[in-house]
Amino acid sequence: QKEVEQNSGPLSVPEGAIASLNCTYSDRGSQSFFWYRQYSGKSPELIMFIYSNGDKEDGRFTAQLNKASQYVSLLIRDSQPSDSATYLCAVNRNSGYALNFGKGTSLLVTP
Amino acid sequence: DVKVTQSSRYLVKRTGEKVFLECVQDMDHENMFWYRQDPGLGLRLIYFSYDVKMKEKGDIPEGYSVSREKKERFSLILESASTNQTSMYLCASSFTGSRAPLHFGNGTRLTVT
């Protein structure tokens, strides 16, 4: 099975800092990349998606994609305590429409 | 807003029972999925469906079956529940297309005793 790898963390950053979350994937045929946020006891919610190499910005969030290195990252600027959650990286499967998920990185933003 | 509704938030069943988990989406999505999520194992795909009456096995289909009689409804069936099926079950739906994100329901936390 194609894999999506993330550091489990926890990643701890002070309030106001930039949080950097990383993800690597093994399937070179993958075309679509998603970041989900999951609060404890809740279901994943989509926060960003990216399809092309480079950066994509949405408010305080920036997704970065490097297909040659098979690497996706999520930057959260001006981190807030409410950003404390587990962040899941997801990659489309080469066949079909399901997504493969990483195990998630736990982010803790300390006041 | 996409709404994916799972019928139960918490469920407690006994070993050997037949268990039905229901999921309904209101966005006319073609695709529906069932994942389970366990600590340390992440989200794993159980079954999925791209059309009514169509179903495909995911990565861990053993001990499960599914039913999709209507486009908006996708049911997960545990034929004979076992303790190792204690988990968080997440239903998701999406439009067709490799760029379509998945939208998740609130999840059903199933405990099998």
Interface residues (C-beta under 8 A of the other chain):
Chain A: Q1 Q31 S32 F34 K42 S43 P44 E45 L46 F49 Y51 L88 A90 N92 G96 Y97 A98 L99 N100 F101 G102 K103 G104
Chain B: N31 F33 Y35 G40 L41 G42 L43 L45 F48 Y50 E56 G58 D59 L90 S94 T96 G97 S98 R99 A100 P101 L102 H103 F104 G105 N106 G107
